[in-house]
Amino acid sequence: MNYPARLQGLQKDFSGLGFDVLLISHLPNVRYLCGFTGSSGVLVVSPEACFFFTDGRYKQQSRDEVKGAKVVIGQRSALASAAEWFAKRRKTSNSKGWKLGIEGEHFIVADRRRLISMLPKYVHVREAPPLTERARMIKDAEEISLMHEAARMGAGLLDHAFASIRGGATEIEAAARMEFAARKAGADSMSFETIIASGVRSALPHGRASESPISAGGFVVCDFGVILHGYCSDRTRTVYVGSATREARRTYGAVLEAQLAAIDAVQPGASVGSVDQAARKVLQKNGLAKYFTHSTGHGVGLEIHEAPRVAKGQPELLYPGMVITVEPGAYLPGKWGVRIEDMVVVTEHGCEVLEPTQKEFIVI
């Protein structure tokens, strides 16, 4: 990754916004900008220089990983070390009334209060726009390659889920088998807590795996993903256990049609709202729109949920390099639920599904 170029891009982005310095504290943003993968560190970015602050636990790791910023190892917390840097700068600078931008969406109230208490009075803390998040929406070729790898590894977990379902395991046993296989294959971790929801629990959009046995007579929603080299994958497949009814097949067919319509709507220059609408239009035609209770998708990258949000009325436009999920569903309370999800990358002329796998109706 070209971390120095990313930092230079951020320096250019905020130069006209009235901020003298930016404080980057959200760890995924820190990683994106300079490469640090540890659990404690902040970046201070000014138009002239970039500094990375951490503590002694990460002395060697930061020197190995951080690119484009000077590493400062402090005796206190990373945030306190950054505040000390501001105080020292005052002694050698004639600047007055510095405006410090923080990541408001990620900065908790207690940390903001603590930071202000440590800063010289001439430093004014203000919320900065989400500059790094906007940069992260557009993935470069190296990032897309890594996401292909993560999607490929994630797709390979389906066989483990199906084997567990055939064997009459509990939901949590099926999830554990998938997660063990992922770690054995080299995954950093799972993207999120694996969802295996069967029977009436399949109507819970986020029905995480429970001790419930997977029995015949209903759908099983399998929603899962891995983190590989820092990048997340996300995929959902729904299968039917037992003898499938005509209604079950109709419901599944409608959700699949909605997902394919939404994928077809993913084009450079299209709004994310139009992608959402394409899915809802199909479900409306099939009398299922009221059972689709969440957005059609979201951005994916270093975090499992990133911008943009693919939802009704959202005006954000799609550009080549964006990676989003497309995951419509229908959830009938007390009965069943169906969701089908893929990650797609926006290309110059449309989109590409990352590591496509079978989506036709499967009976186990």
N, C-alpha and C positions, 0 to 999 in steps of 0.2 A: 504493500500500500504506500502511496506517495503522501505520507503524513505532512511533511513540510509544505507541500502544495495546498493541502487542506487548511492548514493554519494560515497560510498566506491569503487564501480565499476568504477566510473568516475576517482577517484584518481588513481586507478591502470592503467586505459587506457592512461592517459596522462603522467605517470611517466617516460616513456622512450622517450618522444617526445621533450625533451629539454626545456619545459616550467616550470617555477617555480610556477606560479599561473595561474588559469583560472578565467575569469570574465564571468559569465553567466547572460545575460541581457534579452534574449528573454523570455517573460513571460510564454509561454507554456513549455519551457525547465525548467524554475524555478519551475513551478508547478510540473512537472514530477519528478524533483530531490528532492524537499523538501516539497511539498504539499501546498505552498502558492497560494491562488486564487485571491489576490487583483490585483490592477492595477499599483502598483509602488513598485519595489523591485529588487535587484540584489543579486546574490550569488558570493562570492569569495571562490574559492576552491584551497587549497594548499595540498601537500601530507600529511601534518600533521593535518590540521583542515579545517573546513568549517564555513563561516560566512554569515549570511543573513542580508542585509542592507535595511531598509525602513525608512519611516518618521512617525511622531506622529499620523497620521490618522489611521495607521494600527498597533498601539501598541498592542491592545488586540487581534486583528485578527491574527497577525503573531505569537503571543505567543500561540494561540490556535491551529494554523495549522502547523507551521513549525516544521519539525522533522529532526534530524540529523545535524543541523547547529545551531550555536549560533546566537541569534537574537540581532541585534544592531539597536537601534532607534536613528536616527540622527536628527539634527536640519535643515539640508539642504536636497537636493535631494538624492536619494539612490546612484546615481553615484558619487556625491560629497563626500558622507560619505565613500564610498569605497576608493576613492582617498585619503582621510584623513587617512584611515587605513594604506595605503601603506607608507605614510609619517611618521607615528608613528612607524611603524615596522623598519624603517631605523635607528631610534635612539637606538634600542635595538638589532640590528643585524649587523653582519660584512659582510653580503652578498653584493656583488657588481654586477652590470650588470644584474639585474633581468629581466627575459623575461616573460612578461604578455601576455597571449593568450586571444583574444576576439573572439566573434562570428561574423565573417566578413560578413556573409550573412544577418545578422539582425542588424548590427551596422551602423547607418547612419553616413554620413561624418561629420555632425555638432557635433554629440555626440563624435565621435572619436577625433575631434579637441579639444573639450572641455575637454575630459579626459586627453589628453596629456598635455594640459596647466596646469592641476591641479597636475600632477604627478611629483615626484622627477626625476631629469635627468637620474639617474641610472636605471630607469624602462623603458624598451624598449617594446613598444606595437607591437605585431605581430598577424596575423590572425591564429587562431587555426583550425584544421580540425573539421568537424561536428560530434564530438564524441557523444553528447547527441542525436542528430537526428538519428544516427545509432543505438543507444541503443533503442530508441523509436520505431524503425521498428518492433522489436520482442515484441509482447504483451504477458504478463503473463496471467495466468488463471483468475485472478481477473479483469484485463482489458477486456479480451474477454467476461466475464460474463456481464460487464457493457455495452459493445458494443452490445451484444445480446439484452439487455433491451432497448437501444436506437433504435436499428433497429426495435424491436417489436412495440415501440411507434410510430415510423415513419410510419411503414406499416399501422397502424390503421388510418392514416390520409386520406388514399385513398378514403374511403367511403364518407368523407366530400367533397373531390374534385369532385367525381362522382355526388353527390347530387347537387352541384352547377352547374355542366355542364348540367345536365338534366333540371335544372331550368332556363337555359338561362342567367346565370349571366355573368358579364364581367370577364375578366381574373383576374383582381385585387381583385374582390369580392370573386372569388374562392380561391385565395391565402390567403386572409384575413380570410376566414372561416377555412382553414386548420391551419393557424398560431394561431388563437384564440383557436381552439381545442387542439393544442399542448400545449399551455401555461396552459390551463384549466386542462390538464392531468398531469401537473407537469414538463414540459420541462424547462430547464434553459433558452433556447432561440432556435431560428432556427439555423441550421448549416450555412446557407447562405440565401440570399434573394430568396424566393421561385420563381421557374420558372413555369409559366403557359403560354404556347405559343400555340395559336390556328390558324387554317387555314394556310395562307401563312407565318404567323409568326412562325409556327412550324419548318420552315427551318432555323431559327436562333438558333444555338446551345445553346446560352445563352440568349434566348429571355425572359427576366424577365417580370413578369405580367404587363399588360398595361390596359388602359381603354377600349380596344377593346372588343366588345361583342363576346361571344362564340356562333357561329352560325353553322348550319348544313352544311355538305359538306367538311369536312376535318379532319385532325388529330389534337389532342391536346396533347402536350408534358407536362407532369407533373414531374418536377424534384424538390425534396424537401428533407429535413432532419431536425432532431432535435439534440440539445445538451442536454444530460442527464447525471448528475453527472460528467460533464466536457468532456464527450466523444461524438463524432459526429456520426450521421448516414447519409446515402446518398442513395437515391433510385430514379429511374426514371421509370415511366410507361407511355405508349402512347396509347390513345384510339381514336376511330373514331366516329365522330358525323354525324348521317344521314345514308343514304344508301351507303354502301361501294362498291367501284368499284373493279374489278378483279385486276387492277394494284395496288390499295392500299393494297389489301391483299397480293399480291406478294412481295411488298416492305417490309411490316411488317414481313412476313415470312422469308425473307432473313436476316433481322436484328436479328430476334430471333434465327435463325440458327447460325448466326455469334456469338451471345452472348453465346449460349450453347457450341459451339466449343471452344471458349476462356476459358470458365469455365472448360471444360474438360482438357484444357492444363495447368491448374494451378496445379502444382505438386512440392513437395520439390525437389530442385536441378534444376528445369527448369529455364530458363532465362525469365525475364519479356518481353523481345523482342519476345520470341517465343509465348507468350500469345497474344501479339498484332498481330503477324503474323497469328495466327490461325483465328482471327476475319477477318482480311483483305483478307485472302484466300477465305473465303466464300463469302464476298462481291464482290470480283473480279469475281468469278464464276457467280455471278448474275448481273454483269455489273454495280455495284454500288460503286466500290472502290473509284472512284474519288469524290464521294459525302460524303465520310467519312473523315472529315477535322480536327479531333483532335485525341489525344492519346486514347488508349483503356481503360485506367484507372489510378489510383493513390492510394497511401497509404492513410489511414484514421486513426484517433485516437483523440488525444487532439485537433488537427487541422483538418479541412476538407480536406486540401491538404497536405500530408506528403510524405516522401520518402517511397517506391520507385516510380518512374514514370514509368508507364506501357506503353511503347511507342516503336516505330519501332527502332530496332538496339540497344536497351538498354541492357547491359550485366549483370545487377544486377541479382543475383540468388535468388530464393524464398526459404525461410526457414520456418519451422513450427512456428506458432505464428504471422506471417505477416498477416495483414488485408488490402486487396486492393479492389477497385471497378473494375467491368467489365462492360463497358458501350459503346459498339459500337453503331454507328448511321449512318443514311443516310439522307442528307439534300439537297433537290432539290430546288434551288432558285426560288422564285416566285410560288412554287407549294405546297410543304409540307416537313415535316421532321419526322423521327421516331428515337427514342432512347429507349433502354431498359437497365436498370442498376440494379445490385445487389452488395452488399458487400459480399466478401468471405474471410474466414480465411483459411490459409494454415495449413494442418494437417500433421501428420507423413506419411500418405499414400495417400494424395490427397488434397481435400479441402472441405469445408462446406459452403453453402450459409447461411448467417445470416438471419434468419426469412424469408424463401421463401414465396412468394405469387403468385397468378395467373399471368401468362405472355401470355396466349393465346389471340388471337385477340378479342378485346372487341368493340362492337358497342353500342353506347348510342343514 
